[in-house]
Amino acid sequence: QVRLVESGGGLVQPGGSLRLSCAASGFIATTYGMSWHRQAPGKERELVASISGAGTSTTYADTVRGRFTISRDNVKNTMYLQMNSLKPEDTAIYYCKAFRDYSYWWGQGTQVTVSS
């Protein structure tokens, strides 16, 4: 059974940094792509960044490229999102997702609030 647990969210001032983690279990990490998504109040969930199973290929939304870095450690079965130069508009619930073929699974989300 696939299980994803996010952690690392919190309150940070504009310009600050946070690192999110997504601990995965129940699947062979290298065979699954993974991604981070976020949903702000009143908005649809959007893709933030994705990473291939081996960690060799990454993609980013234009709004975060150059500020966020996605990575994964397949030995620890954990994916990360390093978020730098945070802006108030980055405030949202951040979710991790694992996917392969037509199957996918979501974590429960972690709140990130950027405010002074």
C-alpha positions in Angstrom: 0.0 0.0 0.0 1.5 3.3 -1.1 1.7 5.9 1.7 3.1 9.5 1.4 3.7 11.7 4.4 4.7 15.4 4.0 6.5 17.4 6.6 8.5 20.7 6.9 5.8 23.3 6.4 5.3 26.3 8.6 5.3 30.1 8.9 8.2 31.9 7.3 8.8 35.6 6.5 9.1 36.8 2.9 12.5 36.1 1.5 13.0 33.1 3.8 13.5 29.4 3.1 11.8 26.1 4.0 12.5 22.5 3.0 9.6 20.2 2.6 10.0 16.4 2.8 7.8 13.6 1.5 8.4 10.2 3.1 7.2 7.4 0.9 6.5 3.7 1.6 4.9 0.8 -0.1 6.6 1.0 -3.5 9.9 0.8 -5.3 11.0 4.4 -5.5 13.0 4.3 -8.7 9.9 3.0 -10.7 7.7 6.0 -9.7 7.7 9.6 -10.7 7.0 12.1 -8.0 5.9 15.6 -7.8 5.0 18.6 -5.6 1.7 20.4 -6.0 0.1 23.3 -4.1 -3.3 24.6 -3.5 -4.0 28.1 -2.3 -7.4 29.1 -0.8 -10.0 29.6 -3.6 -7.6 28.3 -6.2 -7.1 25.0 -8.1 -4.3 22.7 -7.2 -1.3 23.4 -9.4 1.9 21.5 -10.2 5.0 23.0 -8.6 7.7 20.6 -9.7 8.2 17.0 -10.7 11.1 14.5 -10.7 11.7 11.3 -12.5 12.1 7.9 -10.8 15.9 8.0 -11.0 16.0 11.7 -10.1 17.8 12.6 -13.4 15.0 14.7 -14.9 13.1 17.6 -13.3 10.5 20.2 -14.3 9.3 23.4 -12.6 6.4 25.7 -12.9 7.5 29.1 -14.2 6.4 30.8 -10.9 9.0 28.8 -8.9 11.8 28.1 -11.3 15.1 29.5 -10.0 13.8 29.6 -6.4 12.7 26.0 -5.7 14.7 22.8 -6.1 13.1 19.3 -6.2 15.2 16.3 -5.3 14.9 12.8 -4.0 16.8 10.2 -2.1 15.7 6.7 -3.2 17.7 5.0 -0.5 15.6 6.9 2.1 12.5 6.8 -0.1 12.1 10.5 0.5 11.5 13.5 -1.9 12.3 17.1 -1.0 11.4 20.6 -2.0 13.9 23.3 -1.1 12.1 26.6 -1.3 14.1 29.8 -1.2 13.2 33.5 -1.6 9.7 32.7 -0.6 6.9 35.1 -1.5 3.5 35.7 0.1 2.0 34.2 -3.1 3.7 30.9 -2.3 1.3 30.5 0.6 -0.6 27.2 0.1 -1.0 23.7 1.2 1.7 21.7 -0.4 1.0 18.1 -1.5 3.3 15.4 -2.8 2.3 12.8 -5.4 3.7 9.5 -6.6 2.7 8.2 -10.0 3.3 5.5 -12.5 1.4 4.7 -15.7 -2.2 5.6 -14.9 -2.0 5.2 -11.1 -1.2 8.0 -8.6 -1.3 8.6 -4.9 -1.4 11.8 -2.8 -0.1 12.8 0.6 -2.2 14.6 3.2 -0.5 18.0 2.6 1.5 20.4 4.7 0.7 24.1 5.2 3.2 26.7 4.1 2.5 30.3 5.1 4.7 33.2 3.9 3.9 36.4 5.9 5.6 39.1 7.8 
